[in-house]
Amino acid sequence: MNRNKPPVIRNKGARRTTGRPQRGKSPAKPAATNLRAVAATLIAGLLNQQGSLSSALDVVRVPDNDRPWLQALCFEVMRHYPTLQALLTPLLHKPLKERDQDIHALLLIGLCQLRVMRIAEHAAINETVQAADALKKGWAKGLINAVLRQYQRQQAELEAGLAPAEAAAHPQWLWDAIQQAWPGNADRIIATNNSHPPMTLRVNRQQESRDVYRDRLDHQGIAAEPCAFAPDGLRLRSPVPVDQLPGFYQGDASVQDESAQLAALLLPASPGLRVLDACAAPGGKTGHWLEIEPQLHMTALDVDADRLRRIEENLQRLDFPETTLRCGDLGFPADWWDDQPFDAILLDAPCSGSGVIRRHPDIKLLRKPEAIDALVEEQQTLLRSAWSMLAPGGVLLYCTCSILPQENAEQVARFLHDTPDAREEPIDAAWGIACAHGRQLLPTEEGGDGFYYARLRKVIAG
Ligand SMILES: C[S@@+](CC[C@H](N)C(=O)[O-])C[C@H]1O[C@@H](n2cnc3c(N)ncnc32)[C@H](O)[C@@H]1O
């Protein structure tokens, strides 16, 4: 497949948006009955910095048949948001009012269809104009029509005026941060961030080998290649819905990126160890750690009760019902911890997500540079708190899905400097880049997501 080529996405006309809410959550109620208008409502929420694209898509009501197209449209707009916004700004004589973010979103959707998706021009424009009616904002039809047609007329000139970061569909701060941190790899990182992510599976080694499962996939007509570094990983040639995966609901395989599959391999795993997955939801790494050693005494913690339920679902599917689940804040152990130290701790810290932008392109819009400093402080607090629960001789694996050094190697340097009983255990591996502390995986189109790992051991006093 040529991954640089934009996907061909079928055009969709107006549709009714009836359907069932997903996962029993209260459904979002888009004030619209056409898919572009539904997308505009969701994207307007993001423009207002509310929620995330995945959570909005999780609860929106649309017929199952329409979901892939809606999802593809929203993801494509987010993937190209910095470019689309830069093209839109000079086309608007004055900014739209805050209450008209849905019209703003419709304009981005129109530009995206014209510039990125191969939707016939007349359909892209007419359907987007009609969507204003569905939003009960008929007054905006003339504006949408005028802006999209002006874009068609001035496309070459407008494109020529884009700054490099805008043309590369990255916010300026992130583009600068990538150039500064990874000058030799920046172009590749940026291209990967703008690409469509692969679907990668983790085969449950408690059930069968990767080769056997690959044969089962093959029988279903699903082509897959073994991952280069993750021994349980299979990368699918094309994504498929999970219900087409053989034995998925019996726990034979899980969906997990290759880089994320490296975490459990870096952790101790022997029967009876008392271990903590400290930021565990939705439980991807918890499940893998248990697949490697089902006799672990595992506690999985997350501060978010809704997300904790997803760990429960995942561990039920994988048949690990013995895990202790705790809803609590890692920074406040007194609220949930029984004072028994852990032999090993996985801290998959909340982070910028700068290594997984291809999977969560709304990061380009939602993540703000001023929030990174606060995130870095939070990570240091969580690291210190997790350390206080680690037994002497125990191991803590710190990881993020970030590629920013301040969340990674610099974070660990600060922690080691301030923590006399912490020693770094180098990670000797064929993957990633050895940093001053820890190892960094950069996102690549042919490989896994951007991830960072550092392994720390608590020295035994004496
Ligand atoms: C990167 S995700 C973890 C992904 C997970 N390890 C996996 O592999 O499926 C980070 C998680 O940390 C949780 N979190 C954030 N702050 C926390 C805190 N103070 N205490 C516990 N969990 C926290 C978030 O709710 C989120 O689920």
The ligand as a Gaussian input file, in Angstrom:
#p B3LYP/6-31G(d) Opt

LIG

0 1
 C       -0.838000       6.449000      29.092000
 S       -2.309000       6.013000      29.864000
 C       -1.985000       4.389000      30.396000
 C       -2.100000       3.321000      29.320000
 C       -2.008000       1.916000      29.893000
 N       -0.821000       1.715000      30.668000
 C       -2.086000       0.846000      28.831000
 O       -1.065000       0.358000      28.384000
 O       -3.197000       0.481000      28.440000
 C       -2.164000       6.912000      31.353000
 C       -3.234000       6.602000      32.372000
 O       -2.862000       7.279000      33.589000
 C       -4.040000       7.590000      34.283000
 N       -3.666000       8.576000      35.306000
 C       -3.390000       9.887000      35.123000
 N       -3.069000      10.458000      36.284000
 C       -3.118000       9.490000      37.232000
 C       -2.890000       9.456000      38.642000
 N       -2.540000      10.582000      39.294000
 N       -3.059000       8.294000      39.299000
 C       -3.416000       7.168000      38.635000
 N       -3.667000       7.139000      37.298000
 C       -3.504000       8.283000      36.607000
 C       -4.965000       8.066000      33.194000
 O       -6.319000       7.993000      33.609000
 C       -4.632000       7.106000      32.054000
 O       -5.534000       6.031000      32.039000

